Amino acid sequence: MPGLLTAVVLVSGCDVDNAGAAFAGDGLDAGGSEGPEDSDGSEGEGETGDADENAPQSGCDAPSPYMGGWDIGCCQAEVTPSEWAPGGVGPGTVIPDWTFTDQFGDAVRVYDFCHQAIYFEYAAMWCGACQGHAPEVANLFNSYEARGLMTLTYMSESVNGGPATQADVQAWASDYGQAGLVVFSSAQDVWYPFGADVGGGSFSISLPGTMLVGTGGKIARLGIPTIQEIELVIPGE
């Protein structure tokens, strides 16, 4: 197990029995108009002024741009990220507009899911507790996706403690049947909500780190939420 997650983060390890029991105990199993005439008196084609129903759509009216088929929201421009610093993240903080690489190789913008709640888990390939939680995360997506919940597993490290790769997130999604987002990136600030200050500029993290994010990217809870807490933040059908 690696000793350092980032230059300033000490990994305190993942307690499979205790963390896994708490997770399960929370119940997470659970027709065109005529156009103007041309100068020769004939009707001009394509000059009706009506929207072309065959024209490609864009933005949130378009089919999903992602291989995963996830719907995107129309509220990205309405979200303003909060100040983001180690030890300064908590309920009410708005997460950054990260761009991650998902299990399909797509560059995914987090604010594309501003219309949904996000169950966000910070994990590592070597973490036994993360592996224990993974089927439950898959079940959460399957149970609540239609009601507005996205699950996002952020893979911080490979099995050897190095940077996570495309192969890692692809394997994780496949091995645990996760149809929600499984992602990685080179961003250095994703761990901030999960770090406990141990002094001297170091922050200890017990993996997995979990937070529940409400619509608009606002953190609703740090730590593993109960089903009741999830029900309170999902936007509904």
N, C-alpha and C positions, 0 to 999 in steps of 0.2 A: 504494500500500500504506500502510495507516495506521501512524502512529508509536506510538500508545499503545493498548494493549488495554484496560487499566483505568487508574485513577489512578496505580497503582504498577508497572505492567507494561510493560516495553519489549519490543516484538515484534522479534525479531532476523531475522525472515523465514523463508521455507521454501525449502530447497534441494531442488528437484525431482529433480535427477539423483542426488545422494548419498542422500537419504532414500528415494527410490523404489527404488534399487538394493538398499539394505539390506533393505527390506521383501520384495522378490521373492526375494532371496538366502536368506531364512530359510525358504523353502519354503511360504509361506502360500497359494501357488496350490493350492497343493494343494486277600297274601290276608288280610283283616281279621278279628279275633276279635270275639266278641259283646260288646257293651257292657253296662253296668249298666242295670237297668230304671228307668224314670222312676216317679214316684209314682203314675202312673195304670196302672202295670204294663206299659207298652210299653217297647221297647228304645230308649234314647236314641241319636240320631245324632251322630257325631263325638265319642263319649265312650269310644272303645276304648282310648285311651292309646298306641296304636301311632303311629309316625311316619307322617305323610301323605306318600306318595311323590310326590304332585303339589304339595306345598308348595314355595315358592321356596327355593332353597339360598342359603347365604351364605358368605362367607369363601373359603378355599382349596378348599372343596368345590363351589363354584359355577362355572358356566361363566365364561370369562375376561370381566372387566369392560371390556376394552380392544378397540377396533376392530381392532387388529392381531392379536387372537386369542391373544396370548401367555399361557401358564399363569402363575399366581401361586403363590408358595410359602406355607407355613404357619409360617414361622420368623421373621416380622418382629419379634415381641416378644422374641425371643431375641438380637437383634443390638444391641450397645451401641457407638455410634460413639466413635472415639478423639478425642483433642485434635486440632484441625484448624487449622494455621497455616502461613503461607508458610515454606518452608525446613524444616519439621518433619514432612513427610509422606514415608513410605517403605514398603518391604515390611513387612507386619505391621500397618500402620495400617488401621483400619476406616473406610470412607468415610461421609460424612454421609447421612442419610435425605432426600436431595433430592426435590423434586417438580418434574418437568419437563413441558413441553408437547410432545407428540409430533407426528408428521407427520399424524395424523388429527384433531388438536385435542384429544386426551384429556390430562387431567392425570395423569401417570404417576408413581407412587411407586417410587423406586429399590429400596427394601427389599422390594417385591413380588417381586423376583428374587433374594432371599437364598438360594434353593435352587440357583442356577445360578452358573456362572462368567460374568464379564462382560469382554468385550474392549472397552475404553473408549477412544475416540479423541476428542481435543479438536481441533476443526477450525475453519476459517473459509471462507466462500464464495469469497473471493479467493485462497485458498492453492492454488497449483498442485500442490504435493506431496500435499496433502489430496485433491485431485481424482484424482491418480495412484493413491492408496491405496484410493479408494472402491470400485472393482470387487473388490479383494481382500477388503475388509471384507464385501461382499455374499457373496462366495464362502465366507468363513469361516462365516457364519450358515447358509448353505445346506448346508454340509458337516457342521457340528457342533451345530446347534440341537437335533436329536433326542437328542444325547448330553449336553445340559445347558449349552450355551454361548449366551449372549445377546450380541449386538453392540450397542453404543451409541455413536452418533456425536453428540457435543455440538457444536452450531453456535454459535460464540461471536460471529461478526460477519457482516454482510451483505457483498455484493460491494463496497460503497462504504465499508466500515469502520464502519458504524453497527451498532446492535443487530440481531441476527438476528430474523427474523419467522416466522410460521406459513407464509407463502408460501415462504420460504427452505428450511425443512426439508422441506416437501412436495415442492419441486422437486428437492432433493438425493436424497431417497428414490426419486423417480420416474426421474430421470436416470441413477442408478447402480444401479437395481434392488435397493435395500437393503430387505429384508423384516424386518430387525431394527429396533431403535429409532433414530430420528433425532429429536433434541430440541433445544429452546432454553429459556432461562429468563432471569430478571432476577437470578439469584443472582450474588454477587460473589466467591465463593470456590472456584469449580470449577477454576480454573487452578492452584491451589496445588501439586498434585503435579508440575507441569510447569515450574515457574519455577526458574531458576538465579540465585542471588543474585549481583548484580553490584555491590553496595555502595550505600550511600546510600538504602536502602529500596526499591530497584528490583530487579526480577526479569526476566531475559530469557527469552523462550520461543521455541523453534524449533518451528514447526508442521509437521505435526501432532504433538501431544503424545499419547503412548500409554501406557496401563497395563493390566495384566492383573489382574483382581480375582477372587479365589476365592470359594467359597461363604461365606455369612455376611458378605459385604461386605469381606473382608480383602484388602488389596493383596498380590499375589504377586510382581509385577514391575513396575518402572517402565521404560518403553521398549518397543520392539517385541519381543514374545516370539517364540520359535521354535515350530514345531509341537509339538516335544517338550515344551516348557514348558506349552503349552496342554493337551496330553494329560494332564499331571500334575495339573492343577487341575480339569478338567471332572469332574463327579460320575459320569458314565457313564450308560448307558441304564437 
